[in-house]
Amino acid sequence: MIRQNRITGDPVIIAPERAGRPNAFGEGIDRCPFCPGHEADTPPEIWRAGDPWSIRVVPNKYPATAQHEVIVESPEHGATFDRLPPAHASGVVACYIDRYHTLAPRAVCVCIFKNHGLLAGASIPHMHSQILATPFLPPRIARESQAFAASLRCPLCAIDDEPLIESTEHYRWIAPRGASMAHEQWIVPTRHAPEFREDNGLAALLQQATRGMLAIADSFNWILLNFQRQPAAHWYVQLFPRLSMHAGFELGSGSAINVADPEDTARRYRQSSL
């Protein structure tokens, strides 16, 4: 159900059933529901690649909203995104694109994200990502959409002095100076568009970024930020390793304290991608 913050009116998802999720990082579970042979442990699948499968999409067993899916990205229990064969990684990104554009017409916002590791919020270590569609516009997406619309020139099209990790024909991989998280990166498409529709080498950059983040910490997040029906906006990917939890100041003020210099972050990721 959706409720509102009493002061701001911001929407809040109330989903008490998610408290029942198994946590393989805690006391453990009898067996991994995402491993081959355990397909009956998940709700009936929505889609799969191959037979035997290499990628599965299933409804989230503990959904936060009516449209909440899990993408199991590999049958291998110990796989990480950086170690996937390039064609397989591209297949995962193609799955993101397909599921996003399947859900988007029926939702106000669709968020694609990966929680890898305990500090990132994962409850199952088997590699997966999630797609969550909401019937409201989340505050962050609303705020960034308004900022894009109010700008004389798109701030992401105008990037020219942020610490650069790598540049390709289709993307700039940067460590933004205004990063809110330690060792945060953005992957920004060079072509202005509010939503993603093509890989164009994104999978390869996600693999390099994963390799760099895992060299820093065991946990990381990435979020694909798309802006439905917001032509002034510019989609991008935000990624960061998880070294600590947000504490009282961050939660109480809504402001961030970043303990890593973005210039050093860019150098570190450049070295890890060699």
C-alpha positions as CSV (number, residue, x, y, z in Angstrom):
1,M,0.0,0.0,0.0
2,I,1.0,3.6,-0.5
3,R,1.0,6.2,2.3
4,Q,2.3,9.8,2.5
5,N,4.8,11.4,4.8
6,R,2.7,13.7,7.0
7,I,5.0,16.7,6.5
8,T,6.1,16.6,2.9
9,G,3.5,14.3,1.3
10,D,6.2,12.1,-0.2
11,P,4.9,8.6,-1.0
12,V,6.0,5.7,1.2
13,I,5.5,2.0,0.2
14,I,4.2,0.0,3.2
15,A,5.1,-3.7,2.5
16,P,5.2,-5.7,5.8
17,E,5.3,-9.0,4.0
18,R,8.9,-8.2,2.9
19,A,10.0,-8.7,6.5
20,G,9.5,-12.4,5.8
21,R,12.3,-12.6,3.2
22,P,14.9,-15.3,3.8
23,N,18.3,-13.9,4.5
24,A,21.1,-16.1,3.4
25,F,23.6,-13.7,4.9
26,G,22.1,-14.2,8.4
27,E,21.1,-17.6,9.7
28,G,21.0,-19.0,6.2
29,I,18.5,-20.8,4.1
30,D,18.3,-24.5,3.3
31,R,19.0,-24.0,-0.4
32,C,19.4,-21.1,-2.9
33,P,16.1,-20.5,-4.7
34,F,18.0,-19.0,-7.7
35,C,20.1,-22.1,-8.4
36,P,19.2,-24.5,-11.3
37,G,17.0,-27.3,-10.1
38,H,15.3,-25.1,-7.6
39,E,13.0,-23.3,-10.0
40,A,9.9,-24.4,-8.0
41,D,11.2,-22.2,-5.1
42,T,10.3,-19.1,-7.1
43,P,7.0,-17.9,-8.5
44,P,6.3,-19.1,-12.0
45,E,8.9,-17.5,-14.4
46,I,8.0,-14.6,-16.7
47,W,10.8,-15.2,-19.1
48,R,14.0,-17.2,-19.6
49,A,17.0,-17.2,-22.0
50,G,17.9,-20.7,-23.2
51,D,17.2,-24.2,-22.1
52,P,18.9,-24.9,-19.8
53,W,18.4,-21.3,-18.8
54,S,21.2,-18.7,-18.6
55,I,18.9,-15.8,-17.4
56,R,15.5,-16.1,-15.7
57,V,12.9,-13.4,-14.8
58,V,10.5,-14.2,-12.0
59,P,8.0,-12.2,-9.9
60,N,9.5,-11.2,-6.6
61,K,8.1,-13.6,-4.0
62,Y,8.0,-10.7,-1.5
63,P,6.9,-7.8,-3.7
64,A,7.1,-4.1,-2.6
65,T,4.5,-3.2,-5.3
66,A,2.2,-5.0,-7.7
67,Q,4.9,-5.0,-10.4
68,H,8.2,-6.2,-8.8
69,E,10.4,-8.6,-10.7
70,V,13.8,-10.4,-10.1
71,I,16.3,-11.0,-12.9
72,V,18.4,-14.0,-12.0
73,E,21.4,-13.2,-14.1
74,S,23.3,-16.5,-14.1
75,P,22.7,-20.1,-13.1
76,E,26.1,-20.2,-11.4
77,H,25.7,-19.5,-7.7
78,G,29.1,-17.8,-7.2
79,A,29.1,-15.7,-10.4
80,T,29.7,-12.0,-10.4
81,F,28.8,-9.6,-13.3
82,D,32.4,-8.9,-14.1
83,R,33.2,-12.6,-14.8
84,L,30.3,-13.2,-17.2
85,P,31.2,-13.9,-20.8
86,P,30.6,-10.6,-22.7
87,A,27.7,-12.0,-24.7
88,H,26.0,-13.1,-21.5
89,A,26.5,-9.7,-19.9
90,S,25.0,-8.1,-23.0
91,G,22.1,-10.5,-22.7
92,V,21.4,-9.3,-19.1
93,V,21.4,-5.7,-20.3
94,A,19.0,-6.6,-23.2
95,C,16.8,-8.2,-20.6
96,Y,16.8,-5.0,-18.5
97,I,15.7,-3.1,-21.6
98,D,13.0,-5.5,-22.5
99,R,11.5,-5.7,-19.0
100,Y,11.7,-1.9,-18.6
101,H,9.8,-1.2,-21.7
102,T,7.3,-3.9,-21.0
103,L,6.5,-2.5,-17.5
104,A,6.9,1.3,-18.3
105,P,3.5,1.8,-20.1
106,R,1.7,0.5,-17.1
107,A,3.6,2.4,-14.4
108,V,4.5,6.0,-13.5
109,C,8.1,5.0,-12.7
110,V,10.2,1.8,-13.3
111,C,13.4,1.4,-11.3
112,I,16.1,-1.1,-12.2
113,F,18.7,-1.8,-9.5
114,K,21.3,-4.3,-8.3
115,N,22.0,-4.9,-4.6
116,H,25.1,-7.0,-4.3
117,G,26.3,-8.1,-0.9
118,L,25.0,-7.6,2.6
119,L,25.8,-3.9,3.0
120,A,24.1,-3.2,-0.3
121,G,20.8,-4.7,1.0
122,A,20.9,-8.1,-0.7
123,S,19.3,-11.0,1.1
124,I,20.4,-13.7,-1.3
125,P,24.0,-13.8,-2.6
126,H,23.2,-15.5,-5.9
127,M,23.7,-12.8,-8.6
128,H,20.5,-11.0,-9.5
129,S,18.9,-7.6,-10.1
130,Q,15.4,-6.2,-9.5
131,I,12.9,-4.2,-11.5
132,L,10.3,-2.4,-9.4
133,A,7.4,-0.4,-11.0
134,T,5.6,2.3,-8.9
135,P,2.2,3.9,-9.4
136,F,3.8,7.3,-8.2
137,L,6.7,9.4,-9.2
138,P,9.4,8.9,-6.5
139,P,10.7,12.1,-4.9
140,R,14.3,11.7,-6.4
141,I,13.0,11.2,-9.9
142,A,10.6,14.1,-9.5
143,R,13.4,16.4,-8.2
144,E,15.9,15.5,-10.9
145,S,13.2,15.8,-13.6
146,Q,12.4,19.3,-12.4
147,A,16.1,20.2,-12.4
148,F,16.6,19.0,-16.0
149,A,13.5,20.9,-17.1
150,A,14.6,24.1,-15.5
151,S,18.1,24.0,-17.0
152,L,18.9,26.0,-20.1
153,R,21.2,23.1,-21.3
154,C,21.0,19.5,-20.1
155,P,23.6,19.2,-17.3
156,L,24.6,15.7,-18.4
157,C,25.0,16.8,-22.0
158,A,27.2,19.6,-20.8
159,I,29.7,17.4,-18.9
160,D,33.2,18.5,-19.8
161,D,35.2,18.8,-16.6
162,E,34.2,15.9,-14.3
163,P,36.9,13.4,-13.4
164,L,36.9,10.9,-16.3
165,I,37.4,7.2,-15.9
166,E,36.8,6.2,-19.5
167,S,35.1,7.6,-22.6
168,T,33.6,5.6,-25.5
169,E,31.6,6.5,-28.5
170,H,28.4,6.1,-26.6
171,Y,29.2,6.8,-22.9
172,R,31.2,8.8,-20.5
173,W,32.2,6.9,-17.3
174,I,32.9,9.5,-14.7
175,A,33.5,10.0,-10.9
176,P,31.2,13.1,-10.3
177,R,32.6,15.8,-8.1
178,G,29.2,16.0,-6.4
179,A,29.1,12.3,-5.5
180,S,27.2,11.5,-2.4
181,M,28.8,8.1,-1.9
182,A,32.4,7.1,-1.5
183,H,33.9,5.9,-4.8
184,E,30.6,6.7,-6.7
185,Q,30.6,6.6,-10.5
186,W,28.1,7.5,-13.2
187,I,27.9,6.0,-16.6
188,V,26.3,8.7,-18.8
189,P,25.2,8.2,-22.4
190,T,26.6,10.8,-24.8
191,R,23.3,10.9,-26.7
192,H,20.5,12.8,-24.9
193,A,17.6,10.5,-24.1
194,P,15.3,10.2,-21.1
195,E,15.2,6.4,-21.2
196,F,17.6,3.7,-22.3
197,R,16.8,1.6,-25.4
198,E,20.1,0.1,-26.5
199,D,23.2,-1.5,-24.9
200,N,25.8,0.2,-27.1
201,G,28.6,-1.1,-24.9
202,L,26.9,-0.5,-21.5
203,A,27.3,-4.1,-20.5
204,A,31.1,-3.9,-21.0
205,L,31.3,-0.7,-18.8
206,L,29.1,-2.4,-16.1
207,Q,31.6,-5.3,-16.1
208,Q,34.6,-3.0,-15.7
209,A,32.8,-1.0,-13.0
210,T,31.9,-4.2,-11.1
211,R,35.5,-5.3,-11.2
212,G,36.6,-1.9,-9.8
213,M,34.0,-1.9,-7.0
214,L,34.7,-5.5,-5.9
215,A,38.3,-4.5,-5.5
216,I,37.2,-1.9,-3.0
217,A,34.4,-3.7,-1.1
218,D,32.3,-6.9,-1.1
219,S,29.0,-5.0,-1.5
220,F,27.9,-2.5,-4.2
221,N,24.8,-1.0,-5.7
222,W,23.9,0.2,-9.2
223,I,20.7,2.0,-10.2
224,L,19.6,2.7,-13.8
225,L,17.9,6.1,-13.6
226,N,15.3,6.5,-16.3
227,F,12.8,9.3,-16.7
228,Q,9.6,8.3,-18.3
229,R,7.7,11.0,-20.2
230,Q,10.3,13.6,-19.3
231,P,12.0,14.6,-22.6
232,A,14.3,17.2,-20.9
233,A,15.8,14.5,-18.7
234,H,18.9,12.4,-19.5
235,W,19.1,8.8,-18.2
236,Y,22.2,7.5,-16.6
237,V,23.6,4.8,-14.3
238,Q,24.7,5.5,-10.7
239,L,27.1,2.9,-9.1
240,F,29.0,2.8,-5.8
241,P,30.6,0.2,-3.5
242,R,29.2,0.0,0.0
243,L,31.8,0.7,2.7
244,S,29.5,1.9,5.4
245,M,25.9,2.6,6.2
246,H,24.3,6.0,6.2
247,A,24.2,7.3,9.7
248,G,22.4,10.0,11.8
249,F,23.6,13.1,9.9
250,E,22.8,11.7,6.5
251,L,19.4,10.4,7.5
252,G,18.5,13.4,9.6
253,S,19.6,16.1,7.1
254,G,19.2,14.5,3.7
255,S,22.8,15.7,3.0
256,A,25.8,13.5,2.3
257,I,29.3,13.2,3.6
258,N,31.7,11.7,1.0
259,V,35.0,10.4,2.4
260,A,36.6,9.7,-1.0
261,D,38.0,12.4,-3.3
262,P,36.4,11.9,-6.8
263,E,39.7,12.6,-8.5
264,D,41.2,9.7,-6.5
265,T,38.2,7.6,-7.3
266,A,38.6,8.2,-11.1
267,R,42.3,7.2,-10.9
268,R,41.5,4.1,-9.0
269,Y,38.9,2.9,-11.5
270,R,41.1,3.7,-14.4
271,Q,43.8,1.5,-12.9
272,S,41.4,-1.3,-12.2
273,S,40.1,-1.3,-15.8
274,L,43.6,-1.7,-17.3
